[in-house]
Amino acid sequence: NGTKTLTGRTQKAGEFHFEVKDSAGNLAATGTNDADGNITFDKAIQITLADMKDGEGYAESRDFIYTVKEVTGKAEGVTYDSEEKTVKIHAAYDPAEGKLTLSIADDSQPIKFTNRYHAAGQLVINGIKYVNGEELNAAQKKVLAGNVEFKLERAEVTDGQTGEFKEIQTAALTEEGTFSFKTQNYTEKNAGKTYVYQISESKADAAGFDIDSTVYTYTVSVGDNGDGTLNITALDGDGKHVTSPITVTFNNEYHASGQAQLNGTKTLLGNRSGDIKEGEFTFQVLDEDGNEVTTGKTLAADETGKAQICLLYTSDAADDL
């Protein structure tokens, strides 16, 4: 008899098979496992007095070598034990009593086989950055790349309660205006567990850009299909099913302003030549559509008779970046 161990999942009765062969390669017995990992062979090793024949008589002692190996099967996700176990059976013949005694030699290998079950699955999370609701232009991509970061936090659900969130990754915005977290890889050890992920923007180190305070939440449950694959089920914050890759979007508001001082002079001719009072004349600055953007008035005339005109123009420059 022997024992069978399967790591990674519970073994099923009869799913693993074994062969015993003699030194000449002849099949001596076959075996299979039960659900508890015990290996039982279909028949005992047969050594008779004829096998002790030595010339005209019989040898009083002889060793017989057998090998036991596992038959490589096709169970998905299972790595089979390929090592052959050598078993030495010692036969002792007592001619006085006509008795043949068999025993397993101390230097025989234990009939123990270990298989390993492995299942894998993954989840990909990435994102896209927008500014003022639109895709990034070339200038914005250059300014924001590497200066905007996002974080991925995870908590495990135990007995229906979500544990403490811990930051597990950060990702920086690329020059393509996107970001990606490292792939979340799961194995059979994660089967039966549920995790909650939170994705948020953690840094926007660029003048004029506000951090998007949106927090995305996804609940991920891991199940084992038993065939080397995992069933990854993801729900968004509204309880809707989503599939990998998960793509989130963040939108930054951008605000910027600048000023331009427009200067000029006003000359008054005639009887009042050079006699211009402060604020006596008013001027407008119009944009290309004819809309007033600012006004200005004259200062008092200087000794040359000219009055300075000063206009301060302030503009929202968001469209310039």
C-alpha positions as CSV (number, residue, x, y, z in Angstrom):
1,N,0.0,0.0,0.0
2,G,1.0,3.7,-0.3
3,T,-0.2,7.2,0.2
4,K,-1.2,10.0,-2.2
5,T,-1.1,13.7,-1.4
6,L,-2.7,16.4,-3.5
7,T,-1.9,20.0,-2.6
8,G,-4.2,22.9,-3.8
9,R,-7.5,21.1,-3.7
10,T,-9.2,17.9,-2.4
11,Q,-8.5,14.7,-4.2
12,K,-11.2,12.5,-5.6
13,A,-11.4,8.8,-5.2
14,G,-10.1,6.9,-8.2
15,E,-8.6,10.0,-10.0
16,F,-5.0,8.8,-9.7
17,H,-3.5,5.6,-11.0
18,F,-0.3,3.6,-10.3
19,E,1.6,0.7,-11.7
20,V,4.0,-1.8,-10.1
21,K,6.5,-3.5,-12.4
22,D,9.2,-6.1,-11.8
23,S,12.9,-5.7,-12.7
24,A,12.1,-7.1,-16.2
25,G,9.4,-4.4,-16.8
26,N,6.5,-6.8,-16.4
27,L,3.3,-5.3,-14.9
28,A,2.8,-6.9,-11.5
29,A,-0.1,-4.8,-10.1
30,T,-2.1,-1.6,-10.5
31,G,-3.5,0.7,-7.9
32,T,-5.6,3.8,-7.3
33,N,-6.3,6.2,-4.6
34,D,-9.3,6.7,-2.3
35,A,-10.6,10.2,-1.2
36,D,-8.3,10.0,1.8
37,G,-5.2,9.5,-0.2
38,N,-4.7,5.8,0.5
39,I,-3.3,3.8,-2.4
40,T,-4.7,0.3,-2.8
41,F,-3.3,-2.2,-5.3
42,D,-5.4,-4.8,-7.1
43,K,-3.2,-7.7,-6.1
44,A,-0.3,-8.7,-3.9
45,I,3.2,-9.2,-5.2
46,Q,3.5,-13.0,-6.0
47,I,6.9,-14.6,-5.2
48,T,7.0,-18.4,-5.1
49,L,9.5,-21.1,-4.4
50,A,10.1,-21.3,-8.1
51,D,11.5,-17.8,-8.0
52,M,14.1,-19.1,-5.5
53,K,15.5,-21.7,-7.8
54,D,19.3,-21.9,-7.7
55,G,20.8,-24.6,-9.8
56,E,19.6,-28.0,-8.5
57,G,18.3,-26.4,-5.3
58,Y,16.9,-23.2,-3.9
59,A,18.5,-20.1,-2.6
60,E,17.7,-19.4,1.0
61,S,17.8,-15.6,0.5
62,R,17.1,-13.4,-2.5
63,D,16.0,-9.8,-3.2
64,F,13.5,-8.8,-5.8
65,I,13.3,-5.2,-7.1
66,Y,10.0,-3.6,-8.1
67,T,9.3,-0.1,-9.2
68,V,6.1,1.8,-8.5
69,K,5.2,4.9,-10.6
70,E,2.2,7.1,-11.0
71,V,0.5,7.0,-14.4
72,T,0.5,10.6,-15.8
73,G,-3.2,11.6,-16.2
74,K,-5.0,14.5,-17.8
75,A,-6.5,16.2,-14.8
76,E,-6.5,20.0,-15.6
77,G,-4.2,22.1,-13.4
78,V,-2.5,19.0,-11.8
79,T,1.3,18.5,-11.9
80,Y,1.9,14.8,-11.5
81,D,4.7,13.2,-9.4
82,S,7.1,11.7,-12.0
83,E,9.5,10.0,-9.5
84,E,9.6,6.2,-9.6
85,K,9.7,4.5,-6.2
86,T,12.0,1.5,-5.8
87,V,10.8,-1.3,-3.5
88,K,13.0,-4.1,-2.6
89,I,11.3,-7.3,-1.4
90,H,13.5,-9.7,0.6
91,A,12.6,-13.4,0.3
92,A,13.9,-15.9,2.9
93,Y,13.5,-19.7,2.4
94,D,13.7,-22.1,5.3
95,P,14.1,-25.6,3.7
96,A,13.7,-27.3,7.0
97,E,10.2,-26.0,7.4
98,G,9.5,-25.5,3.7
99,K,8.5,-22.0,4.4
100,L,9.1,-18.9,2.2
101,T,8.9,-15.5,4.1
102,L,8.6,-12.2,2.3
103,S,9.4,-8.8,3.8
104,I,10.1,-5.2,2.5
105,A,13.8,-4.3,2.8
106,D,14.7,-1.3,5.0
107,D,16.3,0.5,2.1
108,S,13.1,0.5,0.0
109,Q,11.6,3.9,-0.8
110,P,8.3,4.8,0.8
111,I,5.4,4.6,-1.7
112,K,4.4,8.2,-1.3
113,F,3.4,10.4,-4.2
114,T,2.6,14.1,-4.2
115,N,0.7,16.0,-6.9
116,R,0.2,19.7,-7.0
117,Y,-2.9,21.4,-8.2
118,H,-2.6,25.0,-9.4
119,A,-5.3,27.3,-10.7
120,A,-4.8,30.9,-11.9
121,G,-6.8,33.9,-12.8
122,Q,-6.3,37.6,-13.1
123,L,-7.9,41.0,-13.1
124,V,-6.6,44.1,-15.0
125,I,-7.4,47.6,-14.0
126,N,-6.5,50.7,-16.0
127,G,-7.8,54.2,-16.6
128,I,-8.1,57.2,-18.8
129,K,-7.6,60.9,-17.9
130,Y,-9.7,63.7,-19.1
131,V,-9.4,67.5,-18.6
132,N,-12.6,69.6,-18.5
133,G,-14.5,66.6,-19.9
134,E,-12.4,66.2,-23.0
135,E,-9.4,64.1,-24.1
136,L,-6.0,65.5,-23.3
137,N,-4.3,67.5,-25.9
138,A,-0.6,67.3,-26.6
139,A,0.3,70.1,-24.2
140,Q,-1.7,68.6,-21.4
141,K,-0.3,65.2,-21.9
142,K,3.2,66.6,-21.6
143,V,2.4,68.6,-18.5
144,L,0.5,65.9,-16.7
145,A,2.6,62.8,-17.6
146,G,4.3,61.6,-14.4
147,N,2.7,64.4,-12.4
148,V,-0.7,62.8,-11.9
149,E,-0.9,59.5,-9.8
150,F,-3.6,57.1,-8.9
151,K,-3.7,54.6,-6.0
152,L,-5.3,51.1,-5.7
153,E,-6.5,50.0,-2.3
154,R,-7.8,46.6,-1.3
155,A,-9.6,45.1,1.7
156,E,-10.6,41.5,2.3
157,V,-14.2,40.6,3.2
158,T,-14.5,38.2,6.2
159,D,-17.9,37.0,7.4
160,G,-19.6,39.6,5.4
161,Q,-17.5,42.4,6.9
162,T,-15.1,44.5,4.8
163,G,-11.7,44.9,6.5
164,E,-9.3,47.7,6.5
165,F,-8.3,49.1,3.2
166,K,-4.6,49.1,2.4
167,E,-2.8,50.7,-0.5
168,I,-1.3,48.0,-2.7
169,Q,-0.2,49.9,-5.8
170,T,0.2,53.3,-7.4
171,A,0.3,54.2,-11.1
172,A,1.4,57.3,-12.8
173,L,-0.2,58.9,-15.8
174,T,1.6,58.2,-19.0
175,E,2.2,60.5,-22.0
176,E,-0.7,58.7,-23.7
177,G,-3.1,60.1,-21.1
178,T,-3.7,56.7,-19.6
179,F,-2.5,54.7,-16.6
180,S,-2.4,51.0,-15.6
181,F,-2.0,49.1,-12.4
182,K,0.0,45.9,-12.3
183,T,-2.2,42.9,-13.0
184,Q,-4.0,41.4,-10.0
185,N,-3.0,37.7,-10.0
186,Y,-4.9,35.1,-8.1
187,T,-4.2,31.4,-7.4
188,E,-6.1,28.5,-5.9
189,K,-5.2,30.0,-2.5
190,N,-7.5,32.9,-3.2
191,A,-10.4,30.6,-4.1
192,G,-13.5,31.3,-1.9
193,K,-12.3,34.8,-0.9
194,T,-13.8,38.2,-1.7
195,Y,-11.9,41.5,-2.0
196,V,-13.0,45.1,-2.3
197,Y,-10.9,47.4,-4.4
198,Q,-10.9,51.2,-4.4
199,I,-9.4,53.3,-7.1
200,S,-8.8,57.1,-6.6
201,E,-6.6,59.9,-7.8
202,S,-3.9,60.7,-5.2
203,K,-1.8,63.4,-6.8
204,A,-2.2,66.1,-9.4
205,D,1.1,68.0,-9.2
206,A,0.5,70.5,-12.0
207,A,-0.5,74.1,-11.6
208,G,-4.1,74.9,-12.3
209,F,-5.3,71.3,-12.1
210,D,-7.8,70.1,-9.5
211,I,-7.7,66.5,-8.2
212,D,-10.7,64.4,-9.2
213,S,-12.3,63.2,-5.9
214,T,-14.1,60.3,-7.5
215,V,-13.6,56.9,-5.8
216,Y,-14.4,53.8,-7.8
217,T,-15.3,50.7,-5.8
218,Y,-15.3,47.1,-7.1
219,T,-16.1,43.9,-5.3
220,V,-14.2,40.8,-6.6
221,S,-15.0,37.2,-5.7
222,V,-12.7,34.4,-6.6
223,G,-13.9,30.8,-7.3
224,D,-12.1,27.7,-8.4
225,N,-13.5,25.9,-11.5
226,G,-11.5,22.8,-10.5
227,D,-9.8,22.6,-13.9
228,G,-6.9,24.9,-13.3
229,T,-8.8,28.1,-13.9
230,L,-10.4,30.5,-11.6
231,N,-13.8,32.3,-11.9
232,I,-13.2,36.0,-11.2
233,T,-16.5,37.8,-10.6
234,A,-16.4,41.6,-10.3
235,L,-19.2,44.0,-9.4
236,D,-19.0,47.8,-9.6
237,G,-20.3,50.1,-6.9
238,D,-23.9,49.8,-8.4
239,G,-23.8,46.0,-8.2
240,K,-23.4,45.6,-12.0
241,H,-21.2,42.9,-13.4
242,V,-18.0,44.1,-15.1
243,T,-15.3,42.1,-16.9
244,S,-11.5,42.4,-17.0
245,P,-10.0,44.7,-18.1
246,I,-11.8,47.3,-15.9
247,T,-11.3,50.8,-17.2
248,V,-12.1,53.9,-15.1
249,T,-12.0,57.5,-16.0
250,F,-11.0,60.6,-14.1
251,N,-11.7,64.2,-15.1
252,N,-9.6,67.1,-13.9
253,E,-10.9,70.6,-13.9
254,Y,-8.3,73.1,-15.2
255,H,-8.3,76.8,-14.3
256,A,-5.8,79.4,-15.3
257,S,-5.8,83.2,-15.8
258,G,-3.5,85.9,-17.1
259,Q,-3.4,89.7,-17.4
260,A,-2.3,92.1,-20.1
261,Q,-1.9,95.8,-19.6
262,L,-2.8,97.9,-22.6
263,N,-1.3,101.4,-22.7
264,G,-2.0,104.3,-24.9
265,T,-2.2,108.1,-25.0
266,K,-5.0,110.6,-25.6
267,T,-4.4,114.0,-27.2
268,L,-7.0,116.8,-27.1
269,L,-6.6,119.5,-29.7
270,G,-8.3,122.9,-30.1
271,N,-9.1,125.4,-27.4
272,R,-8.5,122.8,-24.7
273,S,-5.3,121.5,-26.1
274,G,-3.4,119.6,-23.5
275,D,-6.2,120.1,-20.9
276,I,-7.3,116.6,-20.2
277,K,-8.7,115.8,-16.8
278,E,-8.4,112.4,-15.1
279,G,-11.2,110.1,-16.0
280,E,-12.6,112.5,-18.6
281,F,-12.5,109.9,-21.5
282,T,-13.4,106.3,-21.4
283,F,-12.3,103.4,-23.7
284,Q,-13.3,99.8,-24.4
285,V,-11.5,96.7,-25.3
286,L,-13.6,94.3,-27.4
287,D,-12.9,90.7,-28.3
288,E,-13.1,89.3,-31.8
289,D,-16.8,88.8,-31.4
290,G,-17.4,92.4,-30.4
291,N,-17.9,91.7,-26.7
292,E,-16.5,94.1,-24.2
293,V,-13.8,92.5,-22.1
294,T,-12.5,95.6,-20.2
295,T,-12.6,99.4,-20.0
296,G,-10.2,102.1,-19.1
297,K,-10.1,105.9,-18.5
298,T,-7.6,108.6,-19.1
299,L,-5.2,109.9,-16.5
300,A,-4.6,113.6,-16.2
301,A,-2.5,115.1,-19.0
302,D,1.2,115.5,-18.4
303,E,3.4,118.5,-19.3
304,T,3.3,117.5,-23.0
305,G,-0.4,117.7,-23.0
306,K,-0.9,114.0,-23.5
307,A,-2.9,111.8,-21.2
308,Q,-2.0,108.1,-20.5
309,I,-4.6,105.5,-21.1
310,C,-4.3,102.3,-18.9
311,L,-6.4,99.2,-19.5
312,L,-6.0,95.9,-17.6
313,Y,-7.2,92.8,-19.4
314,T,-7.7,89.6,-17.4
315,S,-8.5,86.3,-19.3
316,D,-9.3,82.7,-18.5
317,A,-6.6,80.8,-20.4
318,A,-8.0,77.3,-20.0
319,D,-8.3,76.9,-23.7
320,D,-4.7,77.7,-24.2
321,L,-3.4,74.5,-22.6
